[in-house]
Amino acid sequence: MADLDGIAVTTLAGQTTAFGEWADKVRLVVNVASRCGLAPQYEQLEELQKRYGSRGFTVLAFPSNQFLQEYADSEKIAEYCTTTWGVTFPVMAKVRVNGRAAHPLYRELTRTPDGEGKAGRITWNFEKFLVLPDGTVHRFRPRVPPDHPAIIALIEAALAGDPAED
């Protein structure tokens, strides 16, 4: 897999940076959509952010309308995230996650197989990629909740060297 940290990403506010801005953190990358039936996962994502954020963890949300369930404009997405779910983690500009026009980060992440050994296309909104500081990537399909024991175990193991308490 290519070096993910050099890939440019743009925040919902329009600021361009690199995925590596969060290289020292355990990153949970999620393609989100405001009008998706799985949108309540935002609550669990925010709980993870609050629980582990001070220890070197962050959720990075990438809105996508590839499944026709995201608002057209950034202001509506931002308003939805903050007023409905109280999101405090970084939300990026809307991206494509599949196909020739897929964002470069997603082109790389989708090479990672899930627990059943299947790599390839994003199947739906709220697919999760846990990127560890050493570059290891773990993939979880949309219906796996953000607070699934397997995800929590990986986060806690990656943060184990941090003396801070939960």
Residue, then its C-alpha position, 0 to 999 in steps of 0.5 A: m500500500a502506498d504511503l497514506d500520509g502524503i495524500a492531500v485531503t480537504t476539510l469541509a471548510g475548504q482547507t487543504t492538508a495531508f492525511g499525515e496531519w494526524a499521522d501520530k494518531v490512531r485514525l478511524v476513517v469513515n465515509v458518512a452520509s447524513r440521510c443514510g439509515l446508518a447515520p445514527q453511527y455518528e453517535q457512536l463515532e462521537e463517543l469514541q472521539k470523546r473517550y479516546g481523543s485525548r489519548g491520540f485517537t481521531v475519527l476522520a469523516f468523509p461525506s460521500n453522496q456516492f449512494l445518493q444519501e448526502y446533502a449537496d452543500s458543505e454548510k448543510i453537512a456541517e449543520y447536520c453533523t453539529t446540530t444532530w450529533g454534536v460532532t467534534f471530530p474532523v469532517m472532510a469535504k465530500v468525496r467519491v469513494n468508488g470508481r475512477a474518480a474515487h479520492p486517492l485516499y479511498r483508492e488506497l484504503t480499498r485495497t485493504p481486505d476486510g475480516e473475510g479477506k475481501a478488498g475492493r469497492i466500498t459497499w455502502n455508507f459508514e464503511k470504516f478503516l482503522v489506520l494505526p500510527d505504524g500504517t497498518v489498516h484494518r477494514f470494517r464493513p458498514r454494519v459493523p458498529p463503530d464501538h464493536p469490540a474488535i474496533i475497541a480492542l484495536i484502538e486500546a491496543a494501539l493506545a496502550g503505550d499512552p499512560a493517560e487514563d480513559 
